[in-house]
């Protein structure tokens, strides 16, 4: 099976300071294989590299990053097939997540699984999205 890796331009304003993370941690932002697009988990990191202060901001940032990857691939949010979202302290944070998510959700809606977890890679991260095309 042939696969292609998405290369985000170093001057991309959405990813700016976090471009180096892909090489540092040894992964790709997205990989196309078998007619599908596999997108790495998207977190609430600002273009300057700092983590969003609130669940709503982190959700907004993760969705913006997802939309930008889709745009770079000639796609948009209507092309999403499935999203899995991981939530720290889901009982407390789900309402803020849903409010931000509603601004990006467009029909036809993707399948979406929402999973509560204990932690992500940094204690400041509250959500992570894993979108797939």
C-alpha positions in Angstrom: 0.0 0.0 0.0 1.3 3.4 -0.9 1.2 6.2 1.7 1.9 9.9 1.5 2.6 12.1 4.5 1.2 15.6 4.8 4.0 18.2 5.1 2.8 21.4 6.9 4.6 24.4 5.5 7.0 25.9 8.1 5.3 29.3 7.7 1.8 27.9 8.4 0.2 30.4 10.8 -2.0 27.8 12.5 0.8 25.5 13.5 3.7 28.0 13.7 5.6 27.1 16.8 4.5 23.5 17.0 5.8 22.4 13.5 9.0 21.0 15.2 7.0 18.6 17.4 6.4 16.2 14.5 10.1 15.4 14.1 10.9 15.8 17.8 8.4 13.1 18.7 8.6 11.0 15.5 5.2 11.3 14.0 3.4 12.9 11.0 0.5 15.4 11.2 -1.5 13.3 8.7 -0.9 10.2 6.5 -2.9 9.3 3.4 -3.1 5.5 2.7 -5.6 3.3 1.0 -7.9 6.2 0.0 -8.2 7.3 3.7 -6.6 10.2 5.6 -5.4 9.5 9.1 -4.9 12.6 11.1 -2.8 12.7 14.3 -4.5 13.8 17.5 -5.1 17.5 17.6 -4.7 19.4 20.9 -5.5 22.9 22.1 -2.2 24.5 21.3 -2.0 28.1 20.1 0.2 29.1 17.1 2.7 30.5 19.6 3.0 27.0 21.1 1.2 27.8 24.4 -1.7 25.7 25.6 -5.2 27.2 25.6 -6.4 28.4 29.0 -9.9 26.9 28.9 -11.6 23.8 27.6 -13.5 26.0 25.2 -10.3 27.6 23.9 -8.5 24.2 23.6 -11.5 22.8 21.7 -11.6 25.7 19.4 -7.8 25.5 18.7 -8.0 21.7 18.2 -10.8 22.2 15.7 -9.0 25.0 13.9 -5.9 22.7 13.6 -8.1 19.9 12.2 -9.7 22.3 9.7 -6.3 23.5 8.6 -5.0 20.0 8.0 -8.2 19.3 6.0 -7.7 22.5 4.0 -4.1 21.5 3.2 -5.5 18.2 1.8 -8.2 20.0 -0.2 -10.9 18.9 2.2 -13.2 20.5 4.8 -15.1 19.6 7.9 -17.9 18.0 5.9 -15.4 15.3 4.8 -14.8 14.0 8.3 -15.9 10.4 8.7 -15.1 9.8 12.4 -13.8 11.7 15.3 -12.7 10.3 18.7 -12.3 12.9 21.4 -10.6 12.4 24.7 -11.6 14.4 27.7 -9.9 15.0 31.1 -12.5 15.5 33.8 -15.4 14.9 31.3 -18.2 15.6 33.8 -16.8 19.1 34.4 -15.6 19.9 30.9 -18.1 18.4 28.5 -20.4 21.5 28.4 -17.6 23.9 27.3 -16.4 21.3 24.7 -19.9 20.9 23.2 -20.4 24.6 22.9 -17.2 25.0 20.9 -17.8 21.8 18.9 -21.2 23.1 17.8 -19.6 26.0 16.0 -17.6 23.6 13.8 -20.1 20.7 13.4 -21.6 20.6 9.9 -23.8 18.2 8.2 -23.3 15.5 7.3 -22.0 14.9 10.8 -19.2 12.4 11.3 -19.4 9.5 13.7 -18.1 10.8 17.0 -17.0 9.0 20.1 -16.5 11.0 23.3 -14.3 9.3 25.9 -13.4 10.4 29.4 -9.8 9.8 30.5 -7.5 10.5 33.5 -4.8 12.5 31.7 -3.2 13.6 28.4 0.5 14.2 27.8 0.5 17.5 29.7 -1.5 18.2 32.8 -2.7 21.4 31.1 -4.3 19.6 28.2 -8.0 18.9 28.7 -9.0 17.5 25.3 -7.6 15.8 22.3 -9.3 15.1 19.0 -8.5 12.2 16.6 -10.3 13.0 13.3 -10.3 10.5 10.4 -11.3 10.8 6.7 
